[in-house]
Amino acid sequence: MASKNKYLVFAVIGIAAASGAAWWLQKPAQPPQRAEAGASGTGTPAGGGAAAGAGRPMAVEAVTVRKMALRDDAEAVGSLKSRQSVILRPEVGGRITQLNFHDGQRVRRGQVLVQLDDQLPRAQIQQSQAELSIAQANHKRNQELVAQGFISQRSVDESAANLEVAQAKLALAQATAQRLKIVAPFDGIAGIRGVNVGDYLKDGADIVNIEDLDAVYVDFRLPERLQSKVRPGQTAQVTFDALPGVRYAALVQAISPQIDADGRAIAVRGCIDNRRLQLRPGMFARVTTVFSERSDARVVPEEAIVPDGSSPYVLKVVEGKEPGSKVTRRTPVQLGVRSPGWVEVLDGLSAGDLVVTAGQQRIRKDGTEVRVVELGKQGNGGAAASAASAARPASGASGAATGVGPKPAAVADAPAPNTPAASVALSTVTAPPVPSAVAVRSDAQPLPGPNPCQLAGSSTRSTPPGSRAPV
């Protein structure tokens, strides 16, 4: 029994020795400098280097809030319609005897375009005129006889009634004959006819269309959220894929009182002066409705906005507690109109405030000390270049992520070439003017004479001869 206990003790001691040897072999080697520092007792703590790096100001890019001209507008697509359009159709059937127009010809209001066979109505007119003459003579004779007392008043009344019947027959015959003449209801341009002389037309058959093109309507739809902004009399810029480089001005004339329940949109109609006759009904149009224009809107680059649900904010650079230091402050902002690469700030910032545009992801809390790196001034020993590269993920990544081009390099109040990168002063980055999407387009110049879209009762008035430019 004693020998068995002795073997058990030896086994436990052997297992302990093997475990200690394995732990010793797997233990990582201690760095020489840390070992020396530990031996001498004068070394820095293990986290000293990290603490020193955390105390340095973070490098960020920033620009000042600037003022620029902005336009509050909305884009939509629409189609053109004639100011007046009609398809001529006969009210009664008949055979065509005359066609007094050519395809595509300009016609005037009241001009007889199509004449149907009116031999029978003309004969009825002659018969009615003869009956009217007899009725007039009889009535006149009865009036003379009743004055002499030869006939009664009843005979005069009967002759008067016969006279009215004759007059009605004549008017009916004339109306029947007039319905066989098809006239232009307004000034316009005739289309392409589908009939010829000698054709027999039934009532309601299509003959030709007449289009009033001196002014055309552009019909488009806007989202229902814009119903409080659009008003009659506002201006809309209209461009056409079929006419590249040309832009027309449309005057908003009418707004539908009902919102479409399917698309939740409101129908709007604008009027375009088309006396040049460049536009045709049915053309596809791109409409930009202008609600308001401001010349002093405060804007910041899109990359300066940090989305946070329904409460976006920016990191504003302000003076720190220590002289010459700069810290960040989280500032909620109210956004307005957007322009390519820029966002309007309605509330929260003032012109001249400095906001961070790159490096926001490295700032965890308010009051973080930062160092602003100027764009285009990073040649001082490579320190500024390394700071800017640390602030942005990669070269050009910020512009690719935000959809804007490279940042401008024009800087005001630039430091001297020998100024260290760590002491770069806050400076204003001057951004170039925002290019307009329609800057390359040319507006159609107005023609002399009154604008047909602004004439009172323009739907019935005729355009003065000579005011239209040649086709």
Secondary structure, DSSP 8 states (H G I E B T S, - for coil): -HHHHHHHHHHHHHHHHHHHHHHHHHS----HHHHHHHHHT----TTHHHHHHHTS-EEEEEEE-EEEEEEEEEEEEEEEEEEEEEEE--SS-EEEEEE---TT-EE-TT-EEEEE--HHHHHHHHHHHHHHHHHHHHHHHHHHHHHHTSS-HHHHHHHHHHHHHHHHHHHHHHHHHHTTEEE-SSSEEE------TT-EE-TT---EEEEEEEEEEEEEEEEGGGTTT--TT-EEEEEETTEEEEEEEEEEEEEEEEEETTTTEEEEEEEEE-TT----TT-EEEEEEEEEEEEEEEEEEGGG-B--TT--EEEEEEE-SSTT-EEEEEEE-EEEEEETTEEEEEES--TT-EEEEE-GGG--STT-BEEE--TT---STTHHHHHHHHHSSSTTHHHHHHT-------BSS---TTS-GGG-----B-------TTTT-EE----SS--TTTSTTTTT----TT-S---
